[in-house]
Amino acid sequence: MDVDLVKAWFAVYVVGVSLIRLLDDHEHFRLTAMKQVWGRTHGLMLHFLTNVIIPILFALVYFCRGIVSMATF
């Protein structure tokens, strides 16, 4: 298996775990700390960006790189 595909699957795993934690009934300490420092709206936005959006972008990039590297020209 290509290294880029492994990185992409790991990024998808990180996104899944982060979304489960974000939608959980009780908050985890990092989210609570970010909301205390930045406020509720900005803290949630920063947490979502750093733990969901950025790993999704990495997953897309690595999936594309992995698929291209498997293609034979």
N, C-alpha and C positions, 0 to 999 in steps of 0.2 A: 504494500500500500504506500502511496506517495506521502511524503512528509507534509505537504500542504493540505492534503485531505485530512490527515490526523489533526492538524492545527484547526482546520475548519470545524471538525466534529467537536473538538474541545471548546471552541468558541460557542457553538450551539448549546453545549452542555452548560457553560457559564451563563448564557442567556436564560436557559430554562430554570436553573437554580435561582438566579436573581429575580426572575418574574414570580416564582413560587414564594420567595421570601418577601417580595414587595406586596403580594396579594394576601399574605398570611394575616391572621387575626392579631397576633402580637408582633410588635416591631422589634427589630434587631438593633443592637447598640449603635452600629454605624449610622443607620438611618435616623435614629433618635438624636445622635450627636450632630448630624448634618442639619436636622430641622432646628435644633437649639441654636446653632451658630448662624445659619443662613436664613432662618424663618421657615415656616411651613411650605410655602409655595416654591421658593427657591431651593430649599433643601431637597424636596421631592424631585424637582427638576434635575438638579445636579446628580442625585442618586440614580435617577432613571437614565440620564445621559452616560454616566460613567460605568454603570453596571449592566445596561441593556443595549443602548444604541451603539456604543463603541464596539462591544463584542459582536453585535450583529454585522457591523461593517467589516470587521476582521474576518468573520465567517464568510461573508460574500466574496471578499478578496481572495481568501485562501481556497474556497470552492472553485472559483474561476481559474486560479493558478493551477490547482490540482487537475481540473478537467482538461485544461489546455496542455499540461505536461503529459497527460495520458494519451492525447490524440497523436496519431502518427501522420506525418505529412509526407 
